[in-house]
Amino acid sequence: MLASKLKESLAYSQENLDFPDFLAREIEIIIQKPNIMEEKKDLVESLIFQVSDYDPFAEAGCCKDATSPEDIKKTINMILYD
């Protein structure tokens, strides 16, 4: 279930929001590891939100109202490497 939600969010962001390929590749690794997804369910749920909320210019202005590539990378690192 989490995998399908993450896949859907990723597909939407790649098609509509110019989501970076280097992040997409790491997310695809997470999707292929159900044990990690289950162990780090809270982080994966956060990642789903972040991918849906992605904006390449999130940190360009004075008010941060979207998720930046750096935010997503931090979450990916916590899932894969912590």
C-alpha positions as CSV (number, residue, x, y, z in Angstrom):
1,M,0.0,0.0,0.0
2,L,2.7,2.5,0.9
3,A,4.7,1.4,-2.2
4,S,1.8,2.1,-4.5
5,K,1.2,5.6,-2.9
6,L,4.9,6.4,-3.2
7,K,4.9,5.2,-6.9
8,E,1.8,7.4,-7.6
9,S,3.4,10.5,-6.0
10,L,6.6,9.9,-7.8
11,A,4.9,9.4,-11.2
12,Y,2.9,12.6,-10.7
13,S,5.9,14.7,-9.7
14,Q,8.0,13.4,-12.5
15,E,5.3,14.1,-15.1
16,N,4.1,17.4,-13.8
17,L,6.7,19.0,-11.5
18,D,10.1,18.3,-13.1
19,F,11.1,16.0,-10.3
20,P,14.9,15.3,-10.4
21,D,16.0,11.9,-11.8
22,F,18.7,11.5,-9.1
23,L,16.0,11.6,-6.4
24,A,13.6,9.4,-8.4
25,R,16.3,6.7,-8.7
26,E,16.8,6.6,-4.9
27,I,13.0,6.5,-4.3
28,E,12.7,3.6,-6.7
29,I,15.3,1.7,-4.6
30,I,13.1,2.4,-1.5
31,I,10.0,1.1,-3.3
32,Q,11.8,-2.2,-4.1
33,K,12.6,-2.8,-0.4
34,P,9.3,-3.6,1.4
35,N,11.2,-4.4,4.6
36,I,12.7,-0.9,4.8
37,M,9.3,0.6,3.9
38,E,7.7,-1.3,6.8
39,E,10.5,-0.6,9.3
40,K,10.5,3.1,8.5
41,K,6.8,3.6,7.8
42,D,6.6,7.1,9.3
43,L,9.5,8.3,7.2
44,V,8.0,6.8,4.1
45,E,4.7,8.5,4.8
46,S,6.6,11.8,5.1
47,L,8.4,11.1,1.9
48,I,5.1,10.5,0.1
49,F,4.0,13.9,1.3
50,Q,7.3,15.6,0.3
51,V,7.3,14.1,-3.2
52,S,3.7,15.3,-3.7
53,D,4.6,18.8,-2.3
54,Y,7.8,19.1,-4.3
55,D,8.8,22.5,-5.8
56,P,12.3,23.0,-7.3
57,F,12.1,26.6,-6.2
58,A,10.9,26.0,-2.7
59,E,13.8,27.8,-1.0
60,A,14.1,30.6,-3.6
61,G,11.9,33.1,-1.8
62,C,11.6,34.4,1.7
63,C,8.7,32.0,2.6
64,K,9.2,28.3,2.3
65,D,5.8,26.8,1.5
66,A,6.8,23.6,-0.4
67,T,9.3,20.8,-0.2
68,S,12.8,21.3,-1.7
69,P,15.1,18.7,-3.2
70,E,17.3,19.0,-0.1
71,D,14.4,18.1,2.2
72,I,13.6,15.1,0.1
73,K,17.2,14.0,0.0
74,K,17.4,14.2,3.8
75,T,14.4,12.0,4.2
76,I,15.7,9.5,1.6
77,N,19.0,9.3,3.5
78,M,17.2,8.6,6.8
79,I,15.3,5.8,5.2
80,L,18.2,4.2,3.3
81,Y,21.2,4.9,5.5
82,D,20.2,5.4,9.1
